[in-house]
Amino acid sequence: MKPVLIILSDLWGREKSDWIRFYTKPLSSIYTIKFYDSCDLGGVDKSVYQESKLHEQFVNGGILKAVENLKAEGHKTVDILAFSVGGVIGWKAALNEMNVRAFFALSSTRLRNEIQKPNCYIRLFYGEKDKYQPDSDWFEQLELKNNIIPNVSHEMYREENVARFICQEILAIRKVWDK
């Protein structure tokens, strides 16, 4: 039986996630994939579908609600691949008793506010031009490596070449673990 990979969307949710296929297609060969719309998990109202309105709802309780709803799904052991706000949801779920074996996050800038790290394998990726990524002190304090992808900004994960690189990284790690 294949392990479960939870994929957590960015703040746009399912509506603007056609790019997710860049990840699901190659990773479905080694994982059973479960995609979650972060807005749905967080009870975020999408009737005013603007970045500032969505972001405000996540910050004002949506992230914590999403964590609780994700934990309530009852997954045993999972790996997580998360994008932007999905990253902080997955991180907090892993800190709150969700059994996460590996955590991969892209452009999860809200992690810069976290002071604890989950007890699992962690790989974080940020675009070189993402001005909100955690600073080097944060990475040092949490003893994490910052994986910088050159010449891209916050929404780098929507680009097929970035997705290809990330999937290769995940597949390589899994290959080592599965030996």
Secondary structure, 3 states (H helix, E strand, C coil): CCCEEEEECCCCHHHHCHHHHHHHHHHCCCCEEEEECHHHHHCCCCCCCCHHHHHHHHHHHHHHHHHHHHHHCCCCEEEEEEECHHHHHHHHHHHCCCEEEEEEEECCHHHHHCCCCCCCEEEEEEECCCCCCCCHHHHHHCCCCEEEECCCCHHHHHCHHHHHHHHHHHHHHHHHHCC
